[in-house]
Amino acid sequence: MANLVEATSQQQFEDFLAKAGQCLTVVHFQAAWAPQCGQMNEAMAELAKEHKHTTFVKLEAEAVPEVSEKYEISSVPTFVFFKGGEKVDRLDGAHVPELTKKVQRLAVTGSPGGAAENSATDLNQRLKKLINAAPCMLFMKGSAQEPRCGFSRQIVALLKEHNIQFSSFDILSDEEVRQGLKTYSNWPTYPQLYVNGELVGGLDIVKELAESGELENTCPKTVTLEHRLKTIINQSPVMLFMKGNKEGARCGFSRQILEIMNGTGVDYDTFDILQDEEVRQGLKTYSNWPTYPQLYVKGELIGGLDIVKELKESGDLVSVLKGES
């Protein structure tokens, strides 16, 4: 298949990108020892048949370290999407439905102007939703529990020191958000702090607010854990609390429920309990449900994996997810 190729050197990789021009190139950073990479290669081969103008490149991550390091590949499988030689998106983990969705969205042909406009509108709506996910939202590298850069570590320490209640989003987990938010907010660096949907600024501004004594007045007062849990549960009509996220489950139960949810065609959001210990422990008490994953529809607990399996087998799952029963 002419559009399904393998790059064994940095030069070959760069040549494939140059040859593709403005057409989409999907690069699969893989490892021969990882069985999930083989599964994703099978999916990629099917996508290559459907998308003739898209180039699909297989690249052994450990064999071409200079390319892997440049794009911060820390695990396999990882997919990086390119157009015009520039990275436009990223997908970490073995997630066929998400890979298919990203390829379909990015490989649009016909009227590229209109498609780009629709894509930008969808992204802006998603960013607005994330910014308003909590009264105080911090977009950072890593999580509040494990910051992954010095600036993020400093701003988390400041917010905690001043007893500011905040939620965070790891921009390293979503390349589309990472790049899109820079344009949306007209702010080129991270971390970024938002209060009630409005950009406050980065680390320097938060430092200034802390030094002047204005930080507590700028950010919402600490809210109770119960109020915070209610806010997150109602963040989307269908909310799944799990280990990991849509792009990659971090336990077998979460992986199974993702597969079921992806098969329903119903839109849903996820919350990674591994990123927030307070939510992880607090939700067990709040819902009186001791395990994860937990699925909520319109703020009400549906249950865990076993109940979702039962609803699927009885044919009631889609109507429950839509709030019809």
PyMOL commands that set and color helices and strands:
alter all, ss='L'
color gray80, all
select helices_A, chain A and resi 10-20+35-50+65-70+96-106+112-131+150-161+171-173+175-185+203-212+215-218+225-233+252-262+273-275+277-287+305-314+317-321
alter helices_A, ss='H'
color red, helices_A
select strands_A, chain A and resi 4-7+25-30+55-60+78-83+86-92+136-140+167-170+192-195+198-201+238-242+244-245+248-249+269-272+294-297+300-303
alter strands_A, ss='S'
color yellow, strands_A
deselect
rebuild
show_as cartoon
